[in-house]
């Protein structure tokens, strides 16, 4: 039986992230974790390094062919990543 001041676990975690000002960092790490799921196995296997700094996603890819293909669909990738996190976490992608 719920009491009047009970909240769900999701609400509690969201509240904790906002109180401790961890929402931005949490969203950045979720972007890094979502990369293999969104981009697929072929791209994820050739990705050697991925990190977020100053709202830019830096991705090091071994294959120059895949890197060129990803450059052409950069805006679509940014849109998909931001949709999954629910906020605008990434504004640009830099392929290294």
C-alpha positions as CSV (number, residue, x, y, z in Angstrom):
1,X,0.0,0.0,0.0
2,X,1.4,3.4,-1.0
3,X,1.7,6.2,1.4
4,X,0.9,9.7,0.3
5,X,4.5,10.9,0.2
6,X,5.9,7.7,-1.6
7,X,7.6,8.2,-5.0
8,X,8.6,5.7,-7.6
9,X,12.2,4.6,-8.0
10,X,12.4,6.5,-11.4
11,X,11.2,9.7,-9.8
12,X,13.7,9.2,-6.9
13,X,16.6,8.8,-9.2
14,X,15.6,11.8,-11.4
15,X,15.3,13.9,-8.2
16,X,18.7,12.7,-7.0
17,X,20.4,13.5,-10.3
18,X,18.9,17.0,-10.4
19,X,19.7,17.7,-6.7
20,X,23.4,16.7,-7.0
21,X,23.6,18.3,-10.5
22,X,24.6,15.0,-12.1
23,X,22.1,14.9,-14.9
24,X,24.5,16.2,-17.6
25,X,27.2,13.7,-16.8
26,X,24.6,10.9,-16.5
27,X,23.3,11.7,-20.0
28,X,26.9,11.8,-21.4
29,X,27.7,8.4,-20.1
30,X,24.4,7.0,-21.4
31,X,25.4,8.3,-24.9
32,X,28.6,6.4,-24.7
33,X,26.8,3.3,-23.6
34,X,24.1,3.6,-26.3
35,X,26.7,3.9,-29.2
36,X,26.9,0.2,-30.0
37,X,23.2,-0.2,-29.8
38,X,22.3,2.7,-32.1
39,X,25.2,2.2,-34.6
40,X,25.2,-1.5,-34.8
41,X,27.7,-4.2,-34.4
42,X,29.9,-3.4,-37.4
43,X,30.5,0.2,-36.4
44,X,30.8,-0.6,-32.7
45,X,33.5,-3.3,-33.4
46,X,35.6,-0.7,-35.3
47,X,35.2,2.0,-32.7
48,X,38.3,2.2,-30.5
49,X,37.6,5.3,-28.4
50,X,34.5,7.3,-27.6
51,X,34.0,10.2,-25.2
52,X,32.0,13.4,-24.7
53,X,33.5,16.8,-24.0
54,X,31.8,20.2,-24.3
55,X,28.6,18.7,-25.9
56,X,30.7,17.1,-28.6
57,X,31.0,13.4,-29.2
58,X,34.5,12.3,-30.1
59,X,34.7,9.0,-31.8
60,X,37.9,7.2,-33.0
61,X,37.2,4.7,-35.8
62,X,39.7,2.4,-37.3
63,X,38.1,2.2,-40.8
64,X,38.4,5.2,-43.0
65,X,35.5,3.9,-45.2
66,X,33.2,3.7,-42.2
67,X,34.4,7.1,-41.0
68,X,33.5,8.7,-44.3
69,X,30.1,7.1,-44.3
70,X,29.4,8.3,-40.8
71,X,30.4,11.8,-41.7
72,X,27.6,11.9,-44.3
73,X,24.9,10.9,-41.8
74,X,26.3,12.9,-38.9
75,X,23.1,14.9,-38.3
76,X,21.0,11.8,-38.2
77,X,23.2,10.2,-35.6
78,X,23.1,13.3,-33.4
79,X,19.3,13.3,-33.7
80,X,19.0,9.6,-32.7
81,X,21.3,10.0,-29.8
82,X,19.5,13.0,-28.4
83,X,16.1,11.4,-28.9
84,X,17.2,8.4,-26.8
85,X,18.5,10.5,-23.9
86,X,15.5,12.8,-24.1
87,X,17.5,16.1,-24.1
88,X,20.0,17.8,-26.3
89,X,23.3,16.3,-25.0
90,X,25.3,16.2,-28.2
91,X,25.5,19.2,-30.6
92,X,28.4,17.9,-32.8
93,X,30.3,14.7,-33.6
94,X,34.0,14.6,-34.3
95,X,35.4,11.5,-36.0
96,X,39.1,11.0,-35.1
